[in-house]
Amino acid sequence: MSMQVGGHVVLVRFRTKSGHERDFARRIQAIVPETRTEPGNRQFEFYCDQDDPLNFMLYEEFADEEALQAHRARPGMIAVVDAVKPMLENPPDANAWTLTLTNAKSNHQGPLQAGHVTLVRFRMKPDCVEPMLQAMGGDLDGMQGNIRFDVNRDARDPLEFMICARWATRTVWEAHNAKPEFKAFAARTASFLDTPMQRTLWRPTAV
């Protein structure tokens, strides 16, 4: 397990107006390759909701606040933000997180090739945070078909957590969930949660 933690993670969620989803996806997808070459960028992933084609998300990770602000100030980025505003039902919903646990290797380079993504939000009981992190960290390298598994902590509320897990396919994710070991882990850690886990499913965006 890598200890490449502490990065600035921003989760940005969008909902487009009906009929604008393809143009929106095209414009956002166009900035992905260049953003990945920016100094300090670690991840810049663009996904579509598997259950609602009007919902999208950007999962961004930068090494520090300076790199994040430089990204936002780039003229090309400003132009795209301005161009997509009329396509959205509401302003983007952006939340800041800190990468707390990951199975990414320190030499990871290039975009992820995930076919299925699960995003999980939950709140921990104050005295259960460390036991939960230890429990999750103990099996990060043993998940067959998992490409990357990140656990993030809310930058403002240390009891709020978000998992972004990338899998090769939905089939291998479902197989993982069906394993007795995973079911035992879920049962063992259920009492650590202050709120039930809320899960949404995502896929790479096709344009």
Secondary structure, DSSP 8 states (H G I E B T S, - for coil): -------EEEEEEEEB-TT-HHHHHHHHHHHHHHHHTSTTEEEEEEEEESS-TTEEEEEEEESSHHHHHHHHH-HHHHHHHHHHGGGBSS--EEEEEEEEEE---TT--S----SEEEEEEEEB-GGGHHHHHHHHHTTGGG-TTEEEEEEEEESS-TTEEEEEEEES-HHHHHHHHHSHHHHHHHHHHGGGBSS--EEEEEEE---
